[in-house]
Amino acid sequence: MANESGITAYSVKTKTKNVPIIDPVIDIKSGRYIASGKDSAGNKLSAIMSKASAEGHIEKGNAKKGTGWS
């Protein structure tokens, strides 16, 4: 789900894999860590990840904390 530059996701609209999410925000919903944002064309993207992966991206500055964090 992630590469060295940040978080990537599958784009349902364009049917392409590993599309970088621009300015991702990680929310916690029902115990799941969900990164959401947009791609370079403005299409919405979301990616579900583990707690460790989510915390790692926040520590590196690749993403911001959204709702659900305590």
Secondary structure by P-SEA (a helix, b strand, c coil): ccccccbbbbbcccccccccccbbbbbbcccbbbbbbbcccbbbbbbbbcaaaaaaaaaacccccccccc
